[in-house]
Amino acid sequence: MDNMRRRRRRKPTSILFYWTLRYLLIISIGLLLAALFTFWWIQQEAMDNRMQTTGLLAQEIADRSVGTDGKLEIIPSLHKLVEDRKRFFKVNEEMCVIITGTEGQLLFSQPPMTGEQMRYKLEDSLSNSRNSEYKAASAQIDSGQGVLGQVFVLQSKRSLRHIPQEEITFFSIIIVFLIALSWLTIYLLSVKLAKPVKRVASAAAQISGGQYNIVLDTRAKEREIHELLVSFQEMAGKLQQFEQSRAIMLAGVSHELKTPVTSIKGLLHAVREGVVEGEEAGEFLDIALQEAGRLQHMVADLLDYNALTAGMVAVRQDELEAAPLLEEILYQWGLTQSGEVCTPIVELPQTPLLLRGDPIRIQQIIVNLLNNSVQAKVQGSKLQLRLTINEAPDGIAEITLTDNGTGIPPESRERVFEAFYRSSGKQSVLRGLGLGLTFSRLLAEAMGGSLELGSDPPQGCCFVLRLPLAR
């Protein structure tokens, strides 16, 4: 429990500190390991090169130790030759040169040593043990008629692995420079990445505080950062739009529900107080009943919309014959209409179509579209409706409803399916919550179809209901 509390109290680390410190440690450790491996490799290469040089020196001494008569001869200038070769090959002073005869007797050594010291050094160099101090390169003294002796050039392992201090300093400077350059690169990248993240975090804090009018500097060379800033900016705009729509929706719903309640209360109060009597009182009660029915319809729309968006409305998937279903829906709807609405023109396909869906929900959608067409009727003219159905690709049936009404304004075409949205013309003429088209589209999608606006006709509007065919 105490550990959990400590973790909660521990403040998060900034990107700049987190990345700079940890990546600097990673890069530093990696470069140091690489440096250690490089030093080891350089030592091995230096040892091999120096042993090759030592072997060449041993062979040269062996060649110069054969006299003109073909016998082994220690030349007087051998000491000077060895010193010259040391300086030429930059060989360490710890080098030792030994010349032995055919029976292993000591003939020459530099520096001077006894036979016992010679045997100890040769045994140590030829043992190939890790604890041996010397490594030896040897060459036979051959006159062409036989082996006259052998030359040994010994060097200590420490001198063979020795790397000059200048090279170590230069290499260390390079490592430090690479670490500093890596740190600077990581620091600059962290700063560059932290700036847009801070701006987004600050904007998110403003949104959580209820301020949706966010303006971000979306200029960024990196595509991903630019997309992040632009997406967040658009999200803030959408949230602001949704918040405004929510406020308008609540105001509209409150107003639409308050109006019939106020009307019913006034009418009933007038009847109860005896302000109206007789037939007039009956008319008031009839009006109150109509307002109550309208109020009930609004509440039912709200309940249906909430239930469908929550996935609590069951939708059947029956096989339905399209022609009889549509004819029955139009017949029942026509019985409730006045003479101002002519009988819809129905165009059915030559081959029967089988739909898959819920007949009650299909009826709700089509009746809602028909009622919207009636509400959009041009005053003084007769409403004409045309309903067609045909088979579209991918196993889809398209039911198209066209009318000759007032149509939908261009600025409202993209929002007609939004919940609680009503155009300015409808708001002034009709009372409702603006859920009809939203609810119809949700029903169509629940059956595996869709509801969309069709192509804009010269007069009126066109809706297309797509439903899956039963195969």
C-alpha positions in Angstrom: 0.0 0.0 0.0 2.8 2.4 0.9 4.6 1.6 -2.4 1.4 2.4 -4.3 1.0 5.7 -2.5 4.6 6.6 -3.3 4.0 5.9 -7.0 0.9 8.0 -7.0 2.8 10.9 -5.3 5.8 10.7 -7.7 5.5 13.4 -10.2 5.8 12.4 -13.9 9.1 13.3 -15.7 9.2 15.7 -18.6 10.0 14.3 -22.1 13.0 16.6 -22.2 14.5 15.1 -19.0 13.4 11.6 -19.6 14.6 11.2 -23.2 17.8 13.2 -22.7 19.0 11.4 -19.6 18.0 7.8 -20.6 19.1 8.0 -24.2 22.3 9.7 -23.2 23.0 6.9 -20.8 22.2 4.3 -23.5 24.4 6.0 -26.1 27.2 6.6 -23.6 27.2 2.9 -22.5 27.1 1.8 -26.1 29.9 4.0 -27.2 32.0 3.0 -24.2 31.5 -0.7 -25.0 32.4 0.0 -28.6 35.5 1.8 -27.5 36.6 -1.1 -25.2 36.0 -3.5 -28.1 38.0 -1.2 -30.4 40.9 -0.9 -28.0 41.0 -4.7 -27.6 40.9 -5.1 -31.4 43.6 -2.5 -31.9 45.8 -4.3 -29.3 45.4 -7.6 -31.1 46.2 -6.0 -34.5 49.2 -4.2 -33.0 50.5 -7.5 -31.5 50.1 -9.3 -34.8 51.8 -6.5 -36.8 54.6 -6.2 -34.3 55.1 -10.0 -34.3 55.4 -10.0 -38.1 57.9 -7.2 -37.9 59.8 -9.1 -35.3 59.8 -12.2 -37.6 61.3 -10.1 -40.4 64.0 -8.8 -38.1 64.8 -12.4 -37.0 65.1 -13.5 -40.6 67.4 -10.6 -41.5 69.7 -11.3 -38.6 69.7 -15.0 -39.6 70.7 -14.0 -43.2 73.5 -11.7 -42.0 74.9 -14.4 -39.6 76.1 -16.6 -42.5 79.7 -15.9 -43.5 81.2 -16.1 -47.0 82.6 -19.5 -46.3 79.1 -20.8 -45.4 79.8 -21.0 -41.6 77.9 -19.2 -38.8 79.5 -15.8 -38.2 78.5 -13.2 -35.6 79.3 -9.9 -37.4 80.8 -7.1 -35.2 78.1 -4.7 -36.3 75.2 -6.9 -35.1 74.7 -4.7 -32.0 74.4 -1.6 -34.2 72.1 -3.5 -36.7 69.7 -4.4 -33.9 69.6 -0.9 -32.5 69.0 0.6 -36.0 66.2 -1.9 -36.6 64.6 -1.0 -33.3 64.5 2.6 -34.2 63.3 1.9 -37.8 60.5 -0.4 -36.8 59.7 1.6 -33.6 60.2 -1.5 -31.5 60.2 -1.1 -27.7 63.4 -1.3 -25.8 62.3 -4.5 -24.1 63.1 -6.5 -27.2 65.7 -9.3 -26.7 67.8 -10.9 -29.5 69.3 -14.4 -29.0 71.5 -16.5 -31.4 72.0 -20.2 -30.5 74.1 -22.9 -32.1 73.1 -26.2 -33.5 73.1 -27.7 -30.0 71.3 -24.8 -28.4 74.3 -23.1 -26.9 74.2 -19.4 -26.5 76.3 -17.6 -29.1 74.9 -14.0 -29.0 72.4 -12.0 -26.9 71.4 -8.5 -26.7 71.1 -7.5 -23.9 73.8 -9.8 -22.6 72.6 -12.7 -20.5 73.7 -16.1 -19.2 72.8 -19.4 -20.6 70.4 -20.0 -17.7 68.6 -16.7 -18.3 68.4 -17.6 -22.0 66.8 -20.9 -21.4 64.3 -19.4 -19.0 63.2 -16.7 -21.5 63.0 -19.2 -24.4 60.9 -21.6 -22.3 58.7 -18.8 -21.2 58.1 -17.5 -24.7 57.6 -20.9 -26.3 55.1 -22.2 -23.6 52.1 -20.3 -25.2 50.8 -19.9 -21.6 48.6 -16.9 -20.6 51.0 -16.2 -17.8 54.1 -16.2 -20.0 55.8 -12.8 -20.2 57.4 -13.0 -23.6 56.5 -13.9 -27.2 59.2 -15.0 -29.6 59.7 -15.0 -33.4 62.4 -17.3 -34.6 64.4 -17.9 -37.9 66.9 -20.7 -38.7 70.4 -19.8 -39.9 70.7 -21.9 -43.0 73.8 -21.9 -45.2 72.3 -24.0 -47.9 74.2 -27.1 -46.7 72.5 -27.4 -43.3 71.2 -25.6 -40.3 73.9 -23.7 -38.5 71.8 -22.3 -35.7 68.7 -20.3 -34.8 67.8 -16.7 -34.1 65.2 -15.7 -31.5 63.8 -12.2 -31.2 61.7 -11.9 -28.0 59.4 -9.1 -27.0 57.3 -8.8 -23.8 53.5 -9.1 -24.3 53.1 -5.8 -22.5 55.2 -4.0 -25.1 53.4 -5.8 -28.0 50.0 -4.6 -26.7 51.2 -1.1 -25.9 49.3 1.7 -27.6 50.9 5.1 -27.7 49.5 7.7 -25.4 48.9 10.0 -28.4 46.5 7.5 -30.0 44.7 6.9 -26.7 44.2 10.6 -26.2 43.0 11.1 -29.8 40.6 8.2 -29.5 39.2 9.4 -26.2 38.6 12.8 -27.7 36.6 11.2 -30.5 34.5 9.2 -28.0 33.8 12.3 -25.9 32.9 14.3 -29.0 30.5 11.5 -30.2 28.8 11.4 -26.8 28.4 15.2 -26.7 27.1 15.2 -30.3 24.6 12.4 -29.5 23.4 14.3 -26.4 23.0 17.5 -28.4 21.0 15.7 -31.1 18.7 14.0 -28.5 18.3 17.3 -26.7 17.3 19.2 -29.8 14.9 16.4 -30.9 13.3 16.3 -27.4 12.8 20.0 -27.4 11.3 19.9 -30.9 8.9 17.1 -29.9 8.1 18.5 -26.5 6.8 21.9 -27.9 3.8 20.6 -29.9 3.0 18.1 -27.1 2.9 21.0 -24.6 0.7 23.0 -26.9 -1.7 20.1 -27.3 -1.7 19.5 -23.5 -2.4 23.1 -22.8 -5.2 23.1 -25.3 -6.6 19.9 -23.8 -6.6 21.6 -20.3 -8.5 24.5 -21.8 -11.1 22.2 -23.3 -11.5 20.3 -20.0 -12.1 23.7 -18.4 -15.0 24.4 -20.9 -13.1 26.6 -23.4 -13.5 25.1 -26.8 -12.3 28.1 -28.9 -8.8 26.7 -29.3 -6.3 28.1 -31.8 -3.2 26.0 -32.4 -0.2 26.8 -34.5 -0.4 23.9 -36.9 2.8 24.7 -38.8 5.2 21.8 -38.5 7.7 20.3 -40.9 7.1 16.8 -39.6 4.0 15.2 -41.2 2.9 13.3 -38.1 3.2 16.3 -35.8 1.3 18.4 -38.3 -1.5 15.8 -38.6 -1.7 15.7 -34.7 -2.1 19.4 -34.4 -4.6 19.7 -37.3 -6.6 16.8 -35.9 -6.7 18.2 -32.4 -7.7 21.6 -33.9 -10.5 20.0 -35.8 -11.6 18.0 -32.8 -11.8 21.2 -30.7 -13.9 22.8 -33.4 -16.2 19.7 -33.5 -16.5 19.8 -29.7 -17.4 23.5 -29.8 -20.0 22.7 -32.5 -21.4 19.8 -30.5 -21.6 22.0 -27.4 -23.4 24.7 -29.2 -25.7 22.1 -30.8 -26.3 20.6 -27.4 -27.3 23.9 -25.9 -29.6 24.7 -28.9 -31.0 21.2 -28.7 -31.8 21.5 -25.0 -33.3 24.9 -25.6 -35.4 23.6 -28.5 -36.6 20.5 -26.7 -37.5 22.5 -23.6 -39.4 25.0 -25.8 -41.2 22.4 -27.8 -42.3 20.4 -24.7 -43.2 23.5 -22.8 -45.5 24.9 -25.5 -48.1 22.1 -25.5 -47.9 21.8 -21.7 -48.6 25.6 -21.3 -51.4 25.3 -23.9 -53.1 22.4 -22.2 -52.8 24.1 -18.8 -54.4 27.3 -20.2 -57.2 25.5 -22.0 -58.1 23.3 -19.0 -57.9 26.3 -16.6 -60.3 28.2 -18.8 -62.8 25.3 -18.8 -62.4 24.7 -15.0 -62.9 28.4 -14.2 -66.0 28.6 -16.4 -64.4 31.1 -18.8 -65.9 29.1 -21.6 -69.0 27.0 -21.5 -71.0 24.7 -23.7 -69.8 23.9 -27.2 -66.9 26.3 -26.8 -65.7 24.4 -23.7 -65.9 21.2 -25.8 -63.7 22.8 -28.4 -61.2 23.8 -25.8 -61.1 20.2 -24.5 -60.7 18.9 -28.1 -57.7 21.3 -28.6 -56.3 20.2 -25.2 -56.5 16.5 -26.3 -54.8 17.4 -29.6 -52.0 19.1 -27.7 -51.7 16.2 -25.3 -51.4 13.8 -28.3 -48.7 16.0 -29.8 -46.9 16.0 -26.5 -47.2 12.2 -26.3 -45.8 11.9 -29.8 -42.8 14.1 -28.9 -42.1 12.1 -25.7 -42.4 8.8 -27.7 -39.9 10.1 -30.3 -37.4 10.9 -27.5 -37.9 7.5 -26.0 -37.5 5.7 -29.3 -34.4 7.7 -30.2 -32.7 7.0 -26.9 -33.7 3.3 -27.0 -32.3 2.9 -30.6 -29.1 4.7 -30.0 -28.6 2.6 -26.9 -29.2 -0.6 -28.9 -32.3 -1.6 -26.9 -34.7 -1.8 -29.9 -35.1 -5.3 -31.4 -35.1 -5.3 -35.2 -36.2 -8.4 -37.1 -34.6 -9.8 -40.2 -37.5 -11.3 -42.1 -37.7 -12.2 -45.8 -40.2 -9.8 -47.3 -41.7 -9.4 -50.8 -41.0 -5.8 -51.8 -44.0 -5.1 -54.0 -46.9 -6.3 -51.7 -45.2 -4.6 -48.7 -44.8 -1.2 -50.4 -48.4 -1.3 -51.8 -49.8 -2.1 -48.3 -47.8 0.7 -46.7 -49.0 3.2 -49.3 -52.6 2.0 -49.1 -52.7 2.4 -45.3 -51.0 5.8 -45.4 -53.4 7.1 -48.1 -56.4 6.4 -45.9 -55.2 9.0 -43.5 -54.6 11.7 -46.1 -56.9 14.4 -47.5 -57.7 14.9 -51.1 -54.8 17.5 -51.5 -52.4 14.5 -51.8 -52.7 12.5 -54.9 -52.1 8.7 -54.9 -48.3 8.1 -55.1 -47.0 6.7 -58.4 -45.3 3.4 -57.7 -42.8 1.9 -60.1 -42.0 -1.8 -59.3 -39.4 -4.0 -61.0 -40.5 -6.7 -63.4 -39.0 -9.4 -61.4 -40.0 -9.9 -57.8 -37.6 -8.7 -55.1 -37.2 -10.2 -51.7 -36.1 -7.8 -49.0 -34.5 -8.7 -45.7 -35.7 -6.5 -42.8 -38.4 -5.7 -40.3 -41.7 -4.8 -41.9 -42.8 -2.6 -39.1 -39.6 -0.6 -39.1 -39.7 -0.3 -42.9 -43.2 1.1 -42.6 -42.0 3.6 -40.0 -39.3 4.9 -42.3 -41.5 5.2 -45.4 -44.4 6.8 -43.5 -42.0 9.3 -42.0 -40.7 10.2 -45.4 -44.2 10.5 -46.8 -45.3 12.7 -43.9 -42.2 14.9 -44.4 -43.2 15.3 -48.1 -46.7 16.3 -47.1 -45.3 18.9 -44.7 -43.1 20.3 -47.5 -46.1 20.7 -49.9 -46.1 24.0 -51.8 -49.2 26.0 -50.8 -51.8 26.1 -53.6 -50.5 23.1 -55.5 -51.2 19.4 -55.3 -48.5 17.2 -53.9 -47.2 14.5 -56.2 -45.2 11.6 -55.0 -43.3 9.0 -56.9 -41.9 5.8 -55.3 -39.6 3.5 -57.2 -37.7 0.3 -56.3 -35.0 -1.4 -58.2 -32.1 -3.8 -57.6 -28.7 -2.2 -57.2 -25.3 -4.0 -57.2 -23.9 -5.9 -54.2 -27.3 -7.4 -53.3 -29.0 -4.1 -52.3 -32.5 -2.8 -53.1 -33.0 0.9 -53.5 -36.3 2.5 -52.6 -36.5 6.0 -53.9 -39.1 8.6 -52.9 -39.4 11.8 -54.8 -41.9 14.7 -54.3 -42.6 18.1 -55.8 -42.5 20.0 -52.5 -40.4 23.0 -51.4 -37.3 20.9 -51.2 -34.3 21.2 -48.9 -32.2 24.3 -48.8 -28.6 23.7 -49.9 -27.3 24.9 -46.5 -29.4 22.2 -44.7 -28.6 19.2 -46.9 -25.6 18.1 -44.9 -27.5 18.5 -41.5 -31.0 17.0 -42.3 -30.1 13.8 -40.5 -28.7 15.4 -37.4 -30.6 14.8 -34.2 -32.9 17.8 -33.2 -32.0 19.7 -36.3 -34.8 21.6 -38.0 -34.5 24.1 -40.8 -35.6 27.6 -40.3 -38.8 27.1 -42.4 -39.9 24.1 -40.3 -39.3 25.9 -37.1 -41.6 28.7 -38.0 -44.4 26.4 -39.4 -44.3 23.1 -37.6 -43.7 21.9 -34.1 -41.6 18.9 -33.4 -38.2 17.7 -32.1 -36.5 17.1 -35.4 -35.9 13.4 -34.7 -37.8 11.8 -37.6 -35.0 11.6 -40.2 -32.4 10.7 -37.5 -34.6 7.9 -36.2 -35.3 6.6 -39.7 -31.7 6.5 -40.6 -30.9 4.6 -37.4 -33.6 2.1 -38.2 -32.3 1.6 -41.7 -28.7 1.0 -40.4 -30.0 -1.4 -37.8 -31.5 -3.5 -40.6 -28.1 -3.4 -42.5 -29.1 -0.7 -44.9 -28.9 3.1 -45.2 -31.0 6.2 -45.7 -29.5 9.1 -47.7 -30.5 12.1 -49.7 -30.7 11.4 -53.4 -29.8 13.6 -56.3 -31.3 17.1 -56.1 -34.3 17.1 -58.4 -35.4 20.4 -60.2 -38.3 20.7 -57.7 -38.9 19.0 -54.3 -36.5 16.5 -52.8 -35.5 12.9 -53.1 -34.7 10.3 -50.4 -33.1 6.9 -51.1 -33.6 3.9 -48.7 -31.3 1.0 -49.3 -32.1 -2.4 -47.8 -30.3 -5.7 -48.2 -31.9 -8.3 -50.5 -32.7 -11.8 -49.2 -30.7 -14.3 -51.2 
